Amino acid sequence: MVFQKSHFSGSVINYRAPCTSSEGRLCDVFGDLSVWNEYFWRVGLQLRELSPGQLSLVGMRHVDVDRNILEQCEAATLLCHLLSHHHCIVSVQLNVDVFKGHHQIICDALCRSPSLRKLKLCRLYMTTNASQSFVAALPHLNQLQKLEFTHVLFDRTCLEGLSKFLASTRSLTTFTMTDQHIKGEDAVIVLQGLRQNVTISTLSLHASLLSTVSSRCDGIFAEYLRCNQTLSSLTVTSRPHFSFSDLGPIIEVLMCNNAFSELCLIGFSLDILNIKIITDMLSRNRSLRRFRMVNCTFYEYNHHINTWVPVFSSGSNLIPLWLAAFAENNTLEEFTIDLSWIKPEDCSSFFGTLACKTSLKKVNIPEFRQNDVAHICRAIQDTGVPERFFLGQHHVHRATAAALPECKALSCIGLYGCTADEVEPLHTTLHLLPMCSQLKSLCLEMTRQAFNDNVGSLITQYLTNTTTLRELRLNFFCGIQSSIDRSERMLLQALSNNKSIRRLSLSGLYISEGDAEMLVDKLQSSRTLCHLSIYPYNLQATIWLIEKLSPNISSNYMLLGMRTSWYELLCGGWYPIKDAARRNNSLVTRAAHFVMGTRHKYCAEAAELMQFSPGFEEKVQELASVDEIQAVSRIEGSLKSFTEMDDFMCLAGVVKCSVTCHRRDDGQKQLVDLNRDCWLYIRQFLKISDILDAK
């Protein structure tokens, strides 16, 4: 196939080049990713390096362009070549733009892939022909470890083929169908295959698959959980509407399952019977390490109005169940629960019981009664181990604003819907912010009228002086504006001077061309700002931002993500920004894996280059499950590990073990004759990247 020149740079792609990756060496494709992605961009996809030396084709968010059949064909052809000839590509996402009309050649390429480990199908309608092609390919994916479906419309052929694959695979370890609503006989087909599976260790399903409408589903899944010895992690997502799902088949069989380590329930509506089943399981299970209940609402029956109502601050009858469960459980390490139901007077006993469990290292509380925040924070502080407890965002209001400085457990707060008529909580909060050094994240949402000179001055002063704030979101709404006012200009100047914010989101600000240039200068010079989301009041500002940022974005090694209003006419300027963010994320990934023990030269180069990037530190925190201080310590230790001459030369690939030099006849000093101080002085100016790779 003859390709058009790439859409943005006008480059000619050499897609037939073979894979050249080997241990410690990147494939040549990595050097041309920017060009490859110009073709994939047009179909909403991007090649990324999610682990060192390995490529993943993933979906792009907020990319909406008018693609044509030729562009779809080019992207499909490139994908097929990568799958068929490159063992550096390990993960692929298929969407409708690349799969539709090309399902046969793509499925054939999937069968030939020497290294595919993960496959995700997203927002697809499986026609009869597409289903037949996909089902025919499944038995050949004998190295596939992860399979995910998101909003895919299956026909019966596809479900039957999937069931057979689940029953027969000997490689699949992770299976995800969280966003798939499959019921009745279709659900039975999938579950019958799952029941015979002996390899899956991580499973994520939608509760519709286990619907009590079909008792066969209950029985099949219960038998699967009872007999399975490989499943260690289960996530079940429920319907968004009110419904008490029978958790018996899921929970009761886990009581004595010693292979199970993680359970996550999302979006369930739970009554007292469900809670009793859950707490009984916690009392008896001896293997569960992580238990998360996310967006789960507790209900009780109100006999006065003859209906079920949410339990809000009247949940004393639930406390004994949880206390009894944790009195018996000695294995749980992480626990996530919504505490909107707990009474203030019960907080001390509840948190105290959790704190006494030495195995329990992390307690997440994403939701709680906002009026009780001070009481909750005091109870957490009184446990003596507040570092184990993590509260979600507190929505500040009139009754809680004054207590913020004493709420040491709070790291994230927000003020929403602030108007000119209700500025008291806003003023109180802004006055107290300098005393809240525990805050890492701040969200302010207000009308333009509320953002007067006084408010602007307080925000500006705080942003100029803070050294602890990591995330800021500012949203201005209502009102008509045709120019920037004094308060907004002060705010933008304060943001330009700030040295701590890593994630910044601005919405509704009027931005002039000069202010756009100031923001671009801030982004380009910042040593901390990694993520920027900006949606100006005036749409022209988006054009100014993209046009001013795009030409020099390649010199920015801090930016990891950026979002703004989408215009296809800006596509040419937007692409270099997205590509720079992709490159920087790759470097952060390599650097973090170097800290974790991947001692490849290109990973060491990335560690040196990105050593001051906050994203590097956050990635180490993620991979190592450590806090910020521990991550910084690990990074420093890794960089010091190749300070000495022998270590540096080995890592750079110059020598295998140590540096030795043949003695010179003229007696001149050689490299090994340098004392340590001399070498360390030279080392200040010498980087791993300065040592060229052998041809």
N, C-alpha and C positions, 0 to 999 in steps of 0.2 A: 504494500500500500504506500502511495506517495502522500506524505503529510504536508499540510499547509505550514507556513512559518508560524511560530508560536504567537499567541494573540497579543502579548504586550511588548516583548523584547524583539520580536521578529527573528528569533533564533531558529535554526534547523536542528531537529532532534535526531540523534543517532541512537534510535531505540533498539537496534539489533545487536548492540554491543553485549558480550556475554557477561555473566556474573564473575566478579574478580575478588569477592570477599573470601577471607580466610582468617584463621585465628590471629587476632590483633590487627587485622588489616581491613579497612573499609572497602566496599565495592565502589567502583568508579561512578556508579549511579549517584552516590551521595554528593559528589562534586557537581552534579547537574540537576539536583532536585528542583531548583528554581524553575528550570525550563520544563521538566516533566510536569510540575504542578500547574504550569500555565494551561496545559491541556486538561488536567483533572479539575481545575477550578471551574471550568465551564459547565461541568456536570455536578457541582456541589461536593467535590471530594478533594482530598489533599493527602499526599504522602508525608508521613511524619516518622521521626525516630523516637519511638516510645521506650525503647531499651537500646543500649549501645550496639551499633552495628546491625540493627534489625529494623526493617521498614514495616509500617502499618498504613494502609489506605483507610482514612477515616472521613466521616462526614463533616462538612463545613457548615457552621451556623451563619444565618443572616446573609447568605449568598443567593441572590435571586436575579439571574440573568436570562436573557432570551437565547437559549441554545438552539442549534439547528441539528439536523440529522447527521451531517458530516462531523460535527464536533462530538456528538455522542458516539459515532462510529470510531473516531480517532481515540477517544478515551477508552472504549472497550478493547480496541486493538492493543493499546499500550498495556492495559491490565492483563490481557491474555499473554502477552510476551513476558511480563514480569512473573506471572504465575508459572509459566511453562519453563522458563530458563534461569530464573534467579532464586537461589536459596536464601537470599537476604530478606525477602519479603515473607513475613510470618503471620500477618493479620490483614484481613480485607473486609470492608463494609460495602455491601451492594445496595444501591438505591434504584429507584425507578428510571432515572435518567440514563444510567449506564447499563441496566439489566434488560429493560424493555427492548425487544427486537434483537437482542444479542445474547439471549439466555443460552442458546445452544453452544456457541463458541466459548462463552465464559464458563459454563459447566464442564465442557471438555477440558478447559485449561485448569479448572479446579482439580480435576482428576489427575492431571500431570504434575501438579505442584509438588516439588520435593521437600517443602518446608512449611506448608501452611499449618498454623497452630490454632488460629482463631478465625471464625467466620460469623459475620453479622449481616442479617437481612433486615432492611429498614424501609417501612412504608411501601410495600410492594403488593400488587394484586397478582396472584399466581394464576395465570391463564392455564388452560389444559395443557398446552404445549410446554409452557414454562415449568409447570409442575412435573411433567414427565421427564424433562431434562434434569431438573434438580433431583428428583427421586433416583434417577439413574446414576447420578454422580455421587450420592451419599455413601454407598458401600465402598467407594474408592478413596474416601477421605480417611485413610487409616492412620494418619498422624494428627488428626484434628483433636485439639484438647478443649477448645471453648466454642460453643455454638449459641447464638443469641438471635431471637426474633423480636422485632418491635413493630407493632401495627402492620402485620402481614396478614392478608386475607388468604386463607388456605382453602383448597377444595379437598374433597375426600381422598383423592389420589395422593396428594401431598401429605396429608395426615397419616395415611396408611404407610407410606414410605418412611416418614419420620419415625413412626412407631417401630418399624422393623430395624431402622438404624439404631435407635436407642437400645433395643434388645440385643443387638449383635456387636455394637462397637466395643473395642478393647482399648481405645485411646481417650475417649471423651471424659473430662473431669469436671467441666463447668457447663451447665445448661441453664439458659435464661429465657423465660417466656412471661416476664412480669407484665407486659402491656398487651398480652393476648387474651381476649375474652372468648374462651372456648367452653362450650357447655354440652350437656346431654351425651349422645352417642359419640360425638366428635371427641369429647373429653375422655370417654372410656377408651377410645382407640389409642390416644396418647398415653394414658395411664397404664394400659396393658403393656406397652413397650417399655415404659419406665420401670414397671414392676420387675421386669427381667434384667434390668441393667445392673452391672456389677462393677462399674468404674466411676460413676459420677460422685464427686465429693462435695461440690457446691451447686445447689439447686435454688432457682428463683422462679416462682410461679405466681399467677393470679388466682385469687380465691375462687373465681368462677369455675376453674378446672375441678375444684373439689366440692362443687355445689351440692347441698343436701337434697336438691330436687331429684338427684339420681343416687340412690343408696349404693349402687354398684361403684360409683366414684369413691364414696367414703370407704367402702370395703377394700377396694384395690389399693388406694393410697395408704390406708392403715397397715395393710399387709406388707406393702413396700417398706414402710418405715420400720416395721417390726422385724423384718428379716434382713434388711440391708445392713451390711457391715462396712461400707465405704463412705456413705454420706456423713459429712461432718458439719456442713453449714446449710441452713434452710432459710429462705426469705419468702414470705407469703404476703402479697399485697391484696387488700380487700376492695370491695366496691366503694365508691365515694358516697353513695346514699345510705341512709339509715337502715341497718340490717344487723341482727345478731347472728353472726356466723357460728355454727357449731364447731368449736375448736377441739372437740374430743378426739377425732381421728388424727389431728396433728400433734396435740399435746400429750395425751394419755400414754401413747406408745413410746414417748421419749423419756418417760420416768425411769426406765431401767436400761435405756440404750447407752452403753458406755463408749460408743464411737462418736457420739454427737458432741460438738464443741461450740456451735454458734446458731442462734435462732433470732430471726428478725420478723416482727409483725408490723405491717404498715397499713394504716387507714382503717383499722377495725373499730367497730362499735361493740363495746363489751359490757355485759351485765354482770351481776354478782356471781352467777354460776360460772361464767368464763373466768373471772378473777380467781375463784376457788380452784378451778382446774389448773390455772397457771401457777398459782402459789404452791399448790400441792406438788406439781412437777418440780419446782425449784427446791422444795424440801427433800425430794427423794432422788433427783438426778445427781450423779456424782462425776459427770464429765463436762457439763456445760461451762464454757469459759466466758462467752459473750452473749448477753440477752438484751435485745433492743425492742422497745415498743414505740414506734414513731407515728405521730398523728393519730393515736388511738384515743377514743373518747369513752369514758366510763359513764354508764347510765344506771338509774334506779327507777323503780316504779313509784309514781306519785299517786297515792290512793285518793287524794282530794280532787284531782282533776282526771283520774283514771287514764293516765298515759305515762309513757317513759320520758324522763327528762335527764339532761346531763347532770352529773354529780359535780357541783361547784361548791367547795368549802363546806361540804356536809358529809365528808367521806370517813367519819370516824369508824364506821363499821368495817371499812376496808383495812384500816391500820393493823388490827390484830392478825389479819391474814398475812400481810407482808412481813410483819415482825416475826411471826412464827416461821415463815419460809426462810428468812435469813438467819434465824437462830440455828437452823439445821444445815444450811448450805455453807460449804467451806471451799468451794471450787470456783465460784464466779469471779471473774477478773474485771469485767466491764458491764455496766448496767445503764440502760437508757429508759427513762419513764417521764410521762407528762404528769405534773403535780398540781394541775388546776383544781383537783378535788380535795386536797388536803387542808385541814384546819390549821391555823397558825399555832395553836397550842399543842398540835401533834408533831410539829416539825422537829423539835428537839429529840424526841424519842425515836423518830424515824431516821433522822440523820445520824444520831448517836449509834443506833444499831448497825447501820451501814459502815460507819467509821471503825467499829470494833472488828469488822471482818478484815483481817490483814491481807487476805487474798484479793480483796476488791480494790483495784488500783484506780478505777475511773468510774465516776457516776455522772452521767449526762442528764440534765434537766432542761430540755428545750422549751417547755411551756410551764408556766406557774401563774398563780393569781397575782396580778400586777400590784394590787393594793397591799399585799403581804410581803413585798420584796425586802423591806428592812428586816422584818422578823425572820424571813428565810435566810438572809445573809448572816444575821447574828447567830442563828442556829448552826449554820455551816462553820462559822468562825469558832464557835464553842466546841466543835468536834476535835480541835487540835490538829486536824489534817485537812485544812481547806483546799490544799493543792490537789486533792483527789476529786473535788466537785466542780462541775462546769455548768454554769447557768446560761440559758439562751438569752436572746435580746429582751431587755426590759423596756416597755413602752412608757416613758415618763409622762406623768400628768400632775395636776395641781397638788394632789395629796402625797406624792412620793418625791417630788423634785428636791426638797430640802434635805432628804436623807441620803442623797447620792454619795457624799464623801465617806460615810460610814459603811457603805455597801461594798466592802472590799472584794466580795466574790463576783461582783459584776465586772465584766470586761466589754460588754456590748450594750449600748443604749440607743433609743430612737425617740424623737418627738415628731408626731405626725399631725397633719391638719391644722398647724398653727395659723391663726388668723389675727388680724389687727385688733379684734375685740377680745381675744383670749391670749394675751402675751405673757401673763404672769408666770406660767410654768417655763416658758422659753427664757425669760429674763433670769429667773432663779437658776435654771440649769446652766446657762451661759456664764453667770457669775461664779458658779461653783466648779465649773470644769477644770480650772487650774489646780484645784485641790483633789482631783480624781485621777491620780497617776495610774490607777489600775485599769483605766479605760484603754482598750485597743481599737474599738470600732464605734463610730458615731454616725447616726443618720438624722438629718434635719429636713423636715418637709414643711414648707410654709408658703403663704401667699406672698405676692410681691409687696402688698401693702404692709405686711408684718415685718418685712426686711427693710427696716428704716435705718437711719444713721447709727442709732444707739445699738441696735442688734448687730449691724454690720461691724461696728467697732469692737464689740465683745467677741464676735467670731474671729475677726482678724487678729486680735490680740492673742487669743488662744492658739490659733493655727501658727502664728509666728513663733510662739515660745514652746509649744509642746515638743517633747522628745520621745513620747511613748505611743502616740496615736499611730496606728498602722493602716486603718481603713476609714475613709470619709465618704459619705453619700449626701449630697445636697440636691434637693428637689424643690423648685419654685413653680407655683401654679397660679392660675387666675390672673386676669389683668392684661392690658394691652401695652406694648412697649415698642418704641421705635429707636431708642438709643440707650446706651449704657449709662447708668447713674453712678454717683460717687461711691455708694456702698458696694456695688458690684465690682467697681474698679479696685477698691481697697481689698476686697475678697480675693480677686485674681492675683493681686500683688502679694498677698499673704501666702497664697498657695505656691506662688513662684519661689518664695523664700523658705518654705517648709522643708525640713530635712528628715522627716520620719515617715510620712505617708507612703505606703506601698500600693494601695488600691484606692483609686479616686474615681468617683462617679458624680458627674454634674449634669443636671437636667433643668431646662427652663431659663437658663441665663441668657441675657442678650450679650453677644460677643462681637465686638468690632474687629476690623481687620488687624488693627494694632494689638488688640488683646489676643487674637488668635496667634499672632506671631510670638507674643510673650509666653503663651501656653506651650507652643512648639519649642521655644528655647528652654523652658522649664523641663519638658519631657526629654529633650536631647542632653541636657546637662545634669539631670538628676542622677544621684547615686542610689536612690531608694525606690522611685516610682516604677512599678513593674506592670501594673494593670490600669488602663484608663478607659472609662466609659463616659462619653460626652454626647449629649443631645441638646444642642443650643435652641433657644427660643426662635432665633432667626435662622432660617435654613441656609442662607448664604454663608453663615459662619462655618458650616460643615465643609463647604467647598474650599474656603480659605484654609482651614485646618489641614485637609488632605493635600492640597496643592503645596503648602509650605513645609509639611512634614515629609512627604514622599521622596523628594530628591536626595536627601541626606540621611534617610532612615537606616541605611546599611551600616552607618558608623555607630548606631545605637545597640549596645549589647545588654541593656537592662530590660527593655520592653518585652513582656511575655504575652500580652494580650491587649487588644483595643477594640472597642465597639463604638459605633456612631450611626447616625441616620444613613440609610442605604440609598444611593442613587447609582444607576447603572452607568451614567455618564462619567462617574468618578472611578469606575472600575480600574482604569489604567493606573491611577494614583493609589488606589486602595490596595492593589495586589502587592506592590513592594513592601508595604507596611505589614501585611499579613505574612509575607514571606520572611521578613526580618524577625517577626515574632516566632515563626516556626523554627528558624535557625537558632534563635536564642534558647528556645525550649529544648532543642536537641543538645545544645552545649550544656545546659543545666542538668539534663539527664545524664550525659556522659560524666560530668563532674561529680554528681552525687553518687553514681555507681563506682567511680574511682574511690571515693571515701568508703564505700561499702565493700571494697576489695577487688574490683575489676581493674587489674593493673596493666591495661593497654596504654600504649603511648598516646593515642588520640584522646583517651579519657584524662590522662595527666595534663595534656595541653589545655583541655577544657577547664580543668580544676584551676590551673594557673590563671587563665583568662577570666574566669567567672568568679574568682575568689571573693570579690566584694559584692556580688549580686545577692540581694535578699531572696531571690528565687532559688538560688543554690542552697541556701540555708534551709528554706522551707521544704525543698525536695529531700534533703537529708533527714529532716524531722519526719517526713512522711515515710521514707523507706526504713528508717531505723526505729521508728516509734519512740522518739525522744523529744525533750523540750528544746526551746531555743538555745539555752545555755549549753546543753550537751551537744547540740548540733554544731555550734560554733567551735567547741572544743575538738570535736571529731575532725572538722575541716582543717583546723590549725595543725592537728597531729598528722593528717594525711599530707599536707603541704610540706611539713618538716621531714617527712619520711624520705624525700629525695633531695635533701639539702646537701648531703655529703657527696663528694666526687664519685665514688664507686656507685652509690645508689642512683645518682643522676645519670651517669653514663649507661648503666644497665637498663634503666627505664627508657632512656632515649634510643636504645638499641645499638649503641656504639660498641659495647662489650657484653660478654655473657655473665661474667662474675665480678671482675675487678679490673682496674686500669693498670697495665704494666707497659713499660717502654724499654726498648732495646737501648743498651748503653751507647752513647755517642762517643766517637773517637776524639772529638774536640773538647769533651768535658762540659759542654754547655748544659744548662739546666733544662729539664724536660717537665712535662705536665705533672708527673708523679713527685717531682722535687718541690712543688709548691707546698708551703705550709698551710694549715687549715685557714688561718686568717686571710691569706692571699686568695685561696680558692673561694671563700665566702664573699670576698669583695668582688671577684669576677662573677660569681653566681648572681649578684644583684642585677647584672646586665644580661644574663644568659637565661633564656627560657627553653623549655622542652621543644617548643615549636620552632626554635632556631636551628635545631638539628634536623636536617632533611632526611626523609626516608630513603632507604636503599632502593635503587631501581629494580 
